[in-house]
Amino acid sequence: MEKIRTPFYLYDMELLAESVSEMVRLSAQYGISAHYAVKANAEDRILRYIASKGLGADCVSGNEVLTALASGFPPEKIVFAGVGKTDEEIETAVGNGIFSMNCESLPEIEVIDGIAGRMGKKAGIMVRINPNIDAHTHKYITTGLEENKFGVSEHEFDALIELLGRCRWIDFKGLHFHIGSQILDVHDVFSLECRRACEIVSYFEERGLKVENIDLGGGLGIDYHDPDGHPVPDFGLWVRTIAEGMGKCGDRRISIEPGRSLVGQCGSLITRVLYVKHGVDKTFLITDAGMNDLIRPALYGAYHKVENISAEARNVKEYKKYDVVGPVCESSDVWGEGRELPETERGDLLAIRSAGAYGQVMASRYNLRTLAGTYYMDELN
Ligand SMILES: Cc1ncc(COP(=O)(O)O)c(C=O)c1O
């Protein structure tokens, strides 16, 4: 590891396998299928592994759909959400016969109907509903409140039924919900989502629209503070809550879309300390990874545990408080303030933990910095 150019993402495929196998086991036990949210991490080996275990893919762009197909996800297990699908992306989805486009507005459904008609091929759709639920999470990752760009809200339900009645090239498959991400209040929030979903399904069925599939989205949170204590999140609680909640809603096909919960803990961003800088009251560790490599702390104020791998190897016993910061010319480029770490030297390797989800996929070349590489633990042994 010492010789690899830093920064780089390091993935633990054994941990990914544990999470995926737990998901697969629960899916089979409760009859709930899982579509992996590709947006969380689209590294080739990760996608191929998840596809090989039989999960489906939840995509949010035409390129994600094409990448999912190339990684081995069959079209009948691919769904495609997103508020702004372009005509080209819709053609990709219809042309490849994916299971469903999860539509987010009435105008989008009309456009899909027109494109599918021109292509002479029916388009499978589910309609994303905005259930007006507070997911008790960060305002940038809550998506189920009423005044929101996502999904169709209650005041449009009757117009939706009328529209679906006249779209000849639409194959309506069901309803989609996704209320937010990094949800830790699992039982209460997902029970509420299920209750709202059941009420909404009844509303549509009473008006003659058959809802065969219900997709409840993703959102299960992970433990950013103690990744080793909880390497695999409580998929059991999530799936049982949904199975129980949807049990009251008749016999339907239920699916979920885990992203962060499957891949979050299996990735770390490995970075080197460039400088130890002594201020008046503070000591700064300046790393060679920055917000361009992992934007979550700068974007959401998100917490990631930082570990000094080199000091652990040196068996350093003395701890100090550090502000750990990146090199980018933005004051929000900070990994953590006042972090208690073993006494650190220039050249030490730090691991920024729980970086497997919404990390590498959001990396940019801001400041024209070189993108971090990708390594897998089993390649390093
Ligand atoms: C529609 C949809 N499904 C699933 C997910 C995955 O969510 P998570 O990573 O929280 O499981 C997202 C994430 O934003 C999403 O927008």
The ligand as an SDF file (V2000), in Angstrom:
LIG
                    3D

 16 16  0  0  0  0  0  0  0  0999 V2000
  -34.7520    6.8960   -6.5480 C   0  0  0  0  0  0  0  0  0  0  0  0
  -33.6620    6.4630   -5.6400 C   0  0  0  0  0  0  0  0  0  0  0  0
  -33.5960    5.1810   -5.2680 N   0  0  0  0  0  0  0  0  0  0  0  0
  -32.6240    4.7330   -4.4480 C   0  0  0  0  0  0  0  0  0  0  0  0
  -31.6540    5.5740   -3.9620 C   0  0  0  0  0  0  0  0  0  0  0  0
  -30.6010    5.0140   -3.0720 C   0  0  0  0  0  0  0  0  0  0  0  0
  -30.6630    5.5230   -1.8010 O   0  0  0  0  0  0  0  0  0  0  0  0
  -29.6980    5.0100   -0.6710 P   0  0  0  0  0  0  0  0  0  0  0  0
  -28.3110    5.1160   -1.1710 O   0  0  0  0  0  0  0  0  0  0  0  0
  -29.9720    5.9110    0.4650 O   0  0  0  0  0  0  0  0  0  0  0  0
  -30.0830    3.5960   -0.3550 O   0  0  0  0  0  0  0  0  0  0  0  0
  -31.6920    6.9240   -4.3040 C   0  0  0  0  0  0  0  0  0  0  0  0
  -30.7020    7.8460   -3.7290 C   0  0  0  0  0  0  0  0  0  0  0  0
  -30.7680    9.0200   -3.7260 O   0  0  0  0  0  0  0  0  0  0  0  0
  -32.7100    7.3860   -5.1840 C   0  0  0  0  0  0  0  0  0  0  0  0
  -32.7830    8.6610   -5.5550 O   0  0  0  0  0  0  0  0  0  0  0  0
  1  2  1  0
  2  3  1  0
  2 15  2  0
  3  4  2  0
  4  5  1  0
  5  6  1  0
  5 12  2  0
  6  7  1  0
  7  8  1  0
  8  9  2  0
  8 10  1  0
  8 11  1  0
 12 13  1  0
 12 15  1  0
 13 14  2  0
 15 16  1  0
M  END
$$$$
